[in-house]
Every structure is written in C-alpha cells, then in structure tokens.
C-alpha cells in the first residue's frame, strides 16, 4: 500500500469514527415531545433557573441565532421581544442592535466547533 492509499484509508476510518459517535449521541436523545430541563437563557447575571421545554420547542428556538428561551417573567423588553410564550417558557428575539453578538457566538453557526 502506498502512502496516499494509507492516508485515505486512515481518513475514512477517522470520519467513520466521528459519524458513529454522532449517531450514538443522537440515539440517546429523548423523543421530541418529552419535556427537558434546560437552563434559562435570560440576561440576568445571577439567574440559574431551569426552563422546561420539549426538544421540539428548544429546536424551534435554536433554529434562529437571535432567539433565546427564558423562564416566564425573565424577558428583558429593552433588549428583546417575546415571540412565543406559555406557562413554562418564553421565546425571545434579540433586538437588531445586539443581534450580531448572538449570531457570532451561536455554537451552531457555520464553522463553529
Ligand atoms: Zn432567567
């Protein structure tokens, strides 16, 4: 086996390992309608309250970099608008002035590790 073939095979194995680990993590996720305790994402520095969401609700907010989920009453109207709410959580959308920070720090942004 020449050096190039060896390198390709090693790369294939490495990516397969990564995929297998990813697959394992996905199968451990609870069903989309199961309620999960996340942490409140409000801007209050001393807040450590749980916010209970279904995975589907969490994913709906995560689909947009400028949306966050908070405990009801933890909205900061000077900085964000409430776009959905129920007795468990409020989904807020950052005002445009701070949206760039929310986008730049999104762990799901393209290129983020
Ligand atoms: Zn909070």
Backbone and ligand atoms as CSV (ligand in chain L), in Angstrom:
chain,resi,resn,atom,element,x,y,z
A,1,UNK,N,N,0.850,-1.191,0.000
A,1,UNK,CA,C,0.000,0.000,0.000
A,1,UNK,C,C,0.889,1.246,0.000
A,2,UNK,N,N,0.608,2.155,-0.936
A,2,UNK,CA,C,1.437,3.359,-0.950
A,2,UNK,C,C,0.946,4.379,0.087
A,3,UNK,N,N,1.703,5.426,0.241
A,3,UNK,CA,C,1.429,6.399,1.306
A,3,UNK,C,C,0.072,7.072,1.125
A,4,UNK,N,N,-0.286,7.327,-0.162
A,4,UNK,CA,C,-1.555,8.012,-0.406
A,4,UNK,C,C,-2.752,7.122,-0.020
A,5,UNK,N,N,-2.691,5.859,-0.404
A,5,UNK,CA,C,-3.766,4.915,-0.067
A,5,UNK,C,C,-3.912,4.776,1.448
A,6,UNK,N,N,-2.785,4.764,2.123
A,6,UNK,CA,C,-2.808,4.640,3.576
A,6,UNK,C,C,-3.476,5.869,4.203
A,7,UNK,N,N,-3.119,7.040,3.672
A,7,UNK,CA,C,-3.670,8.276,4.227
A,7,UNK,C,C,-5.185,8.326,4.012
A,8,UNK,N,N,-5.615,7.935,2.820
A,8,UNK,CA,C,-7.059,7.940,2.529
A,8,UNK,C,C,-7.804,6.983,3.457
A,9,UNK,N,N,-7.256,5.794,3.614
A,9,UNK,CA,C,-7.914,4.804,4.479
A,9,UNK,C,C,-7.984,5.294,5.921
A,10,UNK,N,N,-6.912,5.914,6.370
A,10,UNK,CA,C,-6.912,6.438,7.739
A,10,UNK,C,C,-7.952,7.538,7.901
A,11,UNK,N,N,-8.059,8.391,6.875
A,11,UNK,CA,C,-9.070,9.454,6.929
A,11,UNK,C,C,-10.481,8.883,6.956
A,12,UNK,N,N,-10.724,7.885,6.097
A,12,UNK,CA,C,-12.058,7.276,6.069
A,12,UNK,C,C,-12.424,6.693,7.424
A,13,UNK,N,N,-11.475,6.033,8.034
A,13,UNK,CA,C,-11.735,5.446,9.348
A,13,UNK,C,C,-12.014,6.521,10.388
A,14,UNK,N,N,-11.247,7.601,10.285
A,14,UNK,CA,C,-11.428,8.666,11.264
A,14,UNK,C,C,-12.825,9.268,11.141
A,15,UNK,N,N,-13.259,9.527,9.907
A,15,UNK,CA,C,-14.590,10.116,9.735
A,15,UNK,C,C,-15.701,9.131,10.101
A,16,UNK,N,N,-15.456,7.875,9.835
A,16,UNK,CA,C,-16.453,6.892,10.254
A,16,UNK,C,C,-16.583,6.877,11.776
A,17,UNK,N,N,-15.444,6.949,12.460
A,17,UNK,CA,C,-15.479,7.021,13.926
A,17,UNK,C,C,-16.305,8.219,14.383
A,18,UNK,N,N,-16.071,9.357,13.756
A,18,UNK,CA,C,-16.815,10.570,14.119
A,18,UNK,C,C,-18.311,10.355,13.893
A,19,UNK,N,N,-18.682,9.797,12.755
A,19,UNK,CA,C,-20.095,9.551,12.454
A,19,UNK,C,C,-20.727,8.575,13.442
A,20,UNK,N,N,-19.973,7.583,13.797
A,20,UNK,CA,C,-20.515,6.601,14.739
A,20,UNK,C,C,-20.758,7.218,16.103
A,21,UNK,N,N,-19.848,8.094,16.531
A,21,UNK,CA,C,-20.042,8.772,17.805
A,21,UNK,C,C,-21.257,9.698,17.746
A,22,UNK,N,N,-21.391,10.408,16.620
A,22,UNK,CA,C,-22.528,11.303,16.419
A,22,UNK,C,C,-23.832,10.509,16.458
A,23,UNK,N,N,-23.839,9.411,15.767
A,23,UNK,CA,C,-25.025,8.552,15.721
A,23,UNK,C,C,-25.393,8.082,17.126
A,24,UNK,N,N,-24.411,7.698,17.898
A,24,UNK,CA,C,-24.640,7.253,19.267
A,24,UNK,C,C,-25.265,8.352,20.101
A,25,UNK,N,N,-24.761,9.564,19.958
A,25,UNK,CA,C,-25.315,10.696,20.704
A,25,UNK,C,C,-26.756,10.948,20.310
A,26,UNK,N,N,-27.065,10.865,19.013
A,26,UNK,CA,C,-28.427,11.140,18.544
A,26,UNK,C,C,-29.416,10.117,19.086
A,27,UNK,N,N,-29.020,8.876,19.146
A,27,UNK,CA,C,-29.958,7.849,19.613
A,27,UNK,C,C,-30.235,7.987,21.102
A,28,UNK,N,N,-29.363,8.723,21.819
A,28,UNK,CA,C,-29.570,8.926,23.244
A,28,UNK,C,C,-30.535,10.081,23.529
A,29,UNK,N,N,-30.876,10.872,22.500
A,29,UNK,CA,C,-31.777,12.000,22.707
A,29,UNK,C,C,-33.184,11.519,23.031
A,30,UNK,N,N,-33.866,12.219,23.953
A,30,UNK,CA,C,-35.250,11.853,24.250
A,30,UNK,C,C,-36.165,12.209,23.072
A,31,UNK,N,N,-37.407,11.649,23.057
A,31,UNK,CA,C,-38.343,11.977,21.983
A,31,UNK,C,C,-38.630,13.474,21.932
A,32,UNK,N,N,-39.066,13.956,20.768
A,32,UNK,CA,C,-39.248,15.392,20.551
A,32,UNK,C,C,-40.284,16.015,21.471
A,33,UNK,N,N,-41.247,15.208,21.962
A,33,UNK,CA,C,-42.307,15.786,22.795
A,33,UNK,C,C,-42.037,15.617,24.290
A,34,UNK,N,N,-40.889,15.066,24.642
A,34,UNK,CA,C,-40.557,14.902,26.052
A,34,UNK,C,C,-40.003,16.210,26.609
A,35,UNK,N,N,-40.452,16.569,27.827
A,35,UNK,CA,C,-40.000,17.826,28.414
A,35,UNK,C,C,-38.639,17.650,29.081
A,36,UNK,N,N,-37.756,18.591,28.807
A,36,UNK,CA,C,-36.382,18.539,29.289
A,36,UNK,C,C,-36.090,19.843,30.019
A,37,UNK,N,N,-35.372,19.779,31.145
A,37,UNK,CA,C,-34.994,20.994,31.862
A,37,UNK,C,C,-33.710,21.563,31.277
A,38,UNK,N,N,-33.842,22.698,30.596
A,38,UNK,CA,C,-32.684,23.430,30.111
A,38,UNK,C,C,-32.392,24.527,31.129
A,39,UNK,N,N,-31.376,25.340,30.882
A,39,UNK,CA,C,-31.145,26.469,31.783
A,39,UNK,C,C,-31.662,27.740,31.130
A,40,UNK,N,N,-32.245,28.592,31.967
A,40,UNK,CA,C,-32.773,29.870,31.500
A,40,UNK,C,C,-31.671,30.655,30.790
A,41,UNK,N,N,-31.999,31.207,29.634
A,41,UNK,CA,C,-31.003,31.922,28.835
A,41,UNK,C,C,-31.160,33.433,28.962
A,42,UNK,N,N,-31.807,33.867,30.040
A,42,UNK,CA,C,-32.040,35.301,30.198
A,42,UNK,C,C,-30.728,36.037,30.461
A,43,UNK,N,N,-30.778,37.354,30.370
A,43,UNK,CA,C,-29.567,38.163,30.538
A,43,UNK,C,C,-29.264,38.524,31.976
A,44,UNK,N,N,-30.043,37.980,32.922
A,44,UNK,CA,C,-29.817,38.297,34.328
A,44,UNK,C,C,-28.627,37.497,34.841
A,45,UNK,N,N,-27.613,38.191,35.356
A,45,UNK,CA,C,-26.338,37.546,35.673
A,45,UNK,C,C,-26.452,36.462,36.733
A,46,UNK,N,N,-27.372,36.621,37.698
A,46,UNK,CA,C,-27.428,35.652,38.790
A,46,UNK,C,C,-28.521,34.611,38.594
A,47,UNK,N,N,-29.089,34.533,37.410
A,47,UNK,CA,C,-30.151,33.562,37.159
A,47,UNK,C,C,-29.562,32.192,36.855
A,48,UNK,N,N,-30.060,31.193,37.555
A,48,UNK,CA,C,-29.648,29.814,37.267
A,48,UNK,C,C,-30.881,28.926,37.285
A,49,UNK,N,N,-32.033,29.476,36.897
A,49,UNK,CA,C,-33.275,28.712,36.973
A,49,UNK,C,C,-33.420,27.752,35.792
A,50,UNK,N,N,-34.047,26.606,36.059
A,50,UNK,CA,C,-34.345,25.710,34.942
A,50,UNK,C,C,-35.514,26.243,34.118
A,51,UNK,N,N,-35.470,26.005,32.832
A,51,UNK,CA,C,-36.594,26.332,31.953
A,51,UNK,C,C,-36.940,25.044,31.220
A,52,UNK,N,N,-38.199,24.632,31.344
A,52,UNK,CA,C,-38.610,23.313,30.855
A,52,UNK,C,C,-39.230,23.441,29.466
A,53,UNK,N,N,-38.648,22.733,28.527
A,53,UNK,CA,C,-39.087,22.786,27.130
A,53,UNK,C,C,-39.121,21.368,26.567
A,54,UNK,N,N,-39.967,21.169,25.581
A,54,UNK,CA,C,-39.814,19.944,24.811
A,54,UNK,C,C,-38.634,20.149,23.873
A,55,UNK,N,N,-38.061,19.060,23.405
A,55,UNK,CA,C,-36.964,19.189,22.446
A,55,UNK,C,C,-37.403,19.942,21.210
A,56,UNK,N,N,-38.658,19.732,20.790
A,56,UNK,CA,C,-39.172,20.415,19.604
A,56,UNK,C,C,-39.211,21.927,19.827
A,57,UNK,N,N,-39.654,22.334,21.024
A,57,UNK,CA,C,-39.680,23.769,21.339
A,57,UNK,C,C,-38.262,24.342,21.386
A,58,UNK,N,N,-37.354,23.578,21.984
A,58,UNK,CA,C,-35.964,24.018,22.062
A,58,UNK,C,C,-35.365,24.165,20.669
A,59,UNK,N,N,-35.592,23.168,19.833
A,59,UNK,CA,C,-35.046,23.202,18.470
A,59,UNK,C,C,-35.638,24.346,17.664
A,60,UNK,N,N,-36.911,24.651,17.903
A,60,UNK,CA,C,-37.555,25.750,17.167
A,60,UNK,C,C,-36.842,27.069,17.470
A,61,UNK,N,N,-36.473,27.267,18.734
A,61,UNK,CA,C,-35.754,28.487,19.094
A,61,UNK,C,C,-34.322,28.466,18.555
A,62,UNK,N,N,-33.686,27.315,18.631
A,62,UNK,CA,C,-32.284,27.176,18.199
A,62,UNK,C,C,-32.100,27.356,16.706
A,63,UNK,N,N,-33.193,27.251,15.970
A,63,UNK,CA,C,-33.102,27.382,14.518
A,63,UNK,C,C,-32.722,28.793,14.096
A,64,UNK,N,N,-32.882,29.747,15.011
A,64,UNK,CA,C,-32.505,31.127,14.701
A,64,UNK,C,C,-31.497,31.610,15.743
A,65,UNK,N,N,-30.341,32.083,15.287
A,65,UNK,CA,C,-29.257,32.506,16.190
A,65,UNK,C,C,-29.659,33.616,17.149
A,66,UNK,N,N,-30.691,34.387,16.807
A,66,UNK,CA,C,-31.026,35.549,17.641
A,66,UNK,C,C,-32.195,35.260,18.583
A,67,UNK,N,N,-32.577,33.986,18.705
A,67,UNK,CA,C,-33.656,33.621,19.616
A,67,UNK,C,C,-33.120,32.855,20.823
A,68,UNK,N,N,-33.753,33.142,21.976
A,68,UNK,CA,C,-33.336,32.505,23.225
A,68,UNK,C,C,-34.578,32.072,23.979
A,69,UNK,N,N,-34.411,31.149,24.919
A,69,UNK,CA,C,-35.539,30.682,25.731
A,69,UNK,C,C,-35.287,31.049,27.191
A,70,UNK,N,N,-36.302,31.612,27.828
A,70,UNK,CA,C,-36.160,32.073,29.210
A,70,UNK,C,C,-37.368,31.655,30.040
A,71,UNK,N,N,-37.191,31.682,31.363
A,71,UNK,CA,C,-38.291,31.463,32.292
A,71,UNK,C,C,-39.292,32.623,32.119
A,72,UNK,N,N,-40.608,32.330,32.146
A,72,UNK,CA,C,-41.586,33.420,32.016
A,72,UNK,C,C,-41.311,34.522,33.042
A,73,UNK,N,N,-41.311,35.770,32.629
A,73,UNK,CA,C,-41.006,36.886,33.522
A,73,UNK,C,C,-39.550,37.323,33.443
A,74,UNK,N,N,-38.704,36.526,32.794
A,74,UNK,CA,C,-37.283,36.879,32.681
A,74,UNK,C,C,-36.968,37.608,31.373
A,75,UNK,N,N,-37.996,37.951,30.610
A,75,UNK,CA,C,-37.766,38.700,29.387
A,75,UNK,C,C,-37.225,40.083,29.760
A,76,UNK,N,N,-36.374,40.614,28.913
A,76,UNK,CA,C,-35.846,41.966,29.103
A,76,UNK,C,C,-36.323,42.798,27.914
A,77,UNK,N,N,-37.486,43.475,28.071
A,77,UNK,CA,C,-38.130,44.132,26.922
A,77,UNK,C,C,-37.288,45.224,26.272
A,78,UNK,N,N,-36.308,45.763,27.010
A,78,UNK,CA,C,-35.434,46.768,26.400
A,78,UNK,C,C,-34.492,46.152,25.366
A,79,UNK,N,N,-34.310,44.829,25.442
A,79,UNK,CA,C,-33.307,44.169,24.608
A,79,UNK,C,C,-33.869,43.102,23.684
A,80,UNK,N,N,-35.105,42.688,23.939
A,80,UNK,CA,C,-35.645,41.564,23.180
A,80,UNK,C,C,-37.169,41.614,23.148
A,81,UNK,N,N,-37.746,40.999,22.136
A,81,UNK,CA,C,-39.199,40.888,22.010
A,81,UNK,C,C,-39.618,39.453,22.283
A,82,UNK,N,N,-40.748,39.281,22.975
A,82,UNK,CA,C,-41.297,37.946,23.194
A,82,UNK,C,C,-42.054,37.539,21.931
A,83,UNK,N,N,-41.666,36.424,21.345
A,83,UNK,CA,C,-42.349,35.991,20.123
A,83,UNK,C,C,-43.215,34.764,20.354
A,84,UNK,N,N,-43.044,34.081,21.485
A,84,UNK,CA,C,-43.907,32.956,21.855
A,84,UNK,C,C,-43.763,32.748,23.352
A,85,UNK,N,N,-44.849,32.327,23.995
A,85,UNK,CA,C,-44.769,32.091,25.433
A,85,UNK,C,C,-45.867,31.141,25.868
A,86,UNK,N,N,-45.599,30.373,26.909
A,86,UNK,CA,C,-46.636,29.601,27.586
A,86,UNK,C,C,-46.313,29.623,29.075
A,87,UNK,N,N,-46.916,28.733,29.850
A,87,UNK,CA,C,-46.685,28.787,31.302
A,87,UNK,C,C,-45.310,28.266,31.696
A,88,UNK,N,N,-44.598,27.672,30.789
A,88,UNK,CA,C,-43.285,27.096,31.098
A,88,UNK,C,C,-42.113,27.962,30.658
A,89,UNK,N,N,-42.286,28.669,29.534
A,89,UNK,CA,C,-41.143,29.406,28.984
A,89,UNK,C,C,-41.607,30.540,28.082
A,90,UNK,N,N,-40.693,31.450,27.836
A,90,UNK,CA,C,-40.912,32.492,26.832
A,90,UNK,C,C,-39.765,32.410,25.824
A,91,UNK,N,N,-40.126,32.556,24.556
A,91,UNK,CA,C,-39.122,32.551,23.498
A,91,UNK,C,C,-38.935,34.004,23.078
A,92,UNK,N,N,-37.714,34.489,23.153
A,92,UNK,CA,C,-37.463,35.902,22.872
A,92,UNK,C,C,-36.531,36.061,21.682
A,93,UNK,N,N,-36.668,37.214,21.040
A,93,UNK,CA,C,-35.843,37.516,19.872
A,93,UNK,C,C,-35.086,38.800,20.158
A,94,UNK,N,N,-33.763,38.751,20.047
A,94,UNK,CA,C,-32.935,39.916,20.338
A,94,UNK,C,C,-33.258,41.068,19.395
A,95,UNK,N,N,-33.197,42.295,19.932
A,95,UNK,CA,C,-33.339,43.472,19.079
A,95,UNK,C,C,-32.128,43.547,18.138
A,96,UNK,N,N,-32.292,44.226,17.009
A,96,UNK,CA,C,-31.234,44.228,15.991
A,96,UNK,C,C,-29.870,44.717,16.485
A,97,UNK,N,N,-29.833,45.630,17.489
A,97,UNK,CA,C,-28.525,46.167,17.889
A,97,UNK,C,C,-27.606,45.122,18.512
A,98,UNK,N,N,-28.193,44.110,19.196
A,98,UNK,CA,C,-27.334,43.092,19.793
A,98,UNK,C,C,-27.365,41.773,19.026
A,99,UNK,N,N,-28.094,41.752,17.931
A,99,UNK,CA,C,-28.186,40.522,17.138
A,99,UNK,C,C,-26.824,40.021,16.637
A,100,UNK,N,N,-25.898,40.932,16.237
A,100,UNK,CA,C,-24.605,40.420,15.742
A,100,UNK,C,C,-23.850,39.584,16.771
A,101,UNK,N,N,-23.942,39.952,18.050
A,101,UNK,CA,C,-23.265,39.169,19.089
A,101,UNK,C,C,-23.909,37.787,19.194
A,102,UNK,N,N,-25.248,37.777,19.190
A,102,UNK,CA,C,-25.953,36.496,19.286
A,102,UNK,C,C,-25.575,35.587,18.125
A,103,UNK,N,N,-25.407,36.186,16.957
A,103,UNK,CA,C,-25.050,35.377,15.786
A,103,UNK,C,C,-23.616,34.870,15.876
A,104,UNK,N,N,-22.701,35.750,16.290
A,104,UNK,CA,C,-21.271,35.393,16.301
A,104,UNK,C,C,-20.960,34.318,17.342
A,105,UNK,N,N,-21.784,34.217,18.387
A,105,UNK,CA,C,-21.494,33.261,19.445
A,105,UNK,C,C,-22.338,31.992,19.345
A,106,UNK,N,N,-23.156,31.899,18.309
A,106,UNK,CA,C,-24.019,30.722,18.153
A,106,UNK,C,C,-23.170,29.480,17.908
A,107,UNK,N,N,-23.234,28.481,18.827
A,107,UNK,CA,C,-22.417,27.276,18.602
A,107,UNK,C,C,-22.826,26.503,17.349
A,108,UNK,N,N,-24.026,26.793,16.827
A,108,UNK,CA,C,-24.455,26.093,15.608
A,108,UNK,C,C,-24.160,26.890,14.345
A,109,UNK,N,N,-23.492,28.044,14.497
A,109,UNK,CA,C,-23.188,28.818,13.290
A,109,UNK,C,C,-22.224,28.006,12.420
A,110,UNK,N,N,-22.250,28.250,11.113
A,110,UNK,CA,C,-21.329,27.520,10.242
A,110,UNK,C,C,-19.884,27.787,10.651
A,111,UNK,N,N,-19.114,26.735,10.792
A,111,UNK,CA,C,-17.705,26.895,11.137
A,111,UNK,C,C,-17.432,26.796,12.623
A,112,UNK,N,N,-18.471,26.840,13.451
A,112,UNK,CA,C,-18.258,26.705,14.890
A,112,UNK,C,C,-17.953,25.258,15.236
A,113,UNK,N,N,-17.143,25.069,16.242
A,113,UNK,CA,C,-16.796,23.690,16.609
A,113,UNK,C,C,-17.777,23.159,17.636
L,1,ZN,ZN,ZN,-33.552,33.769,33.895
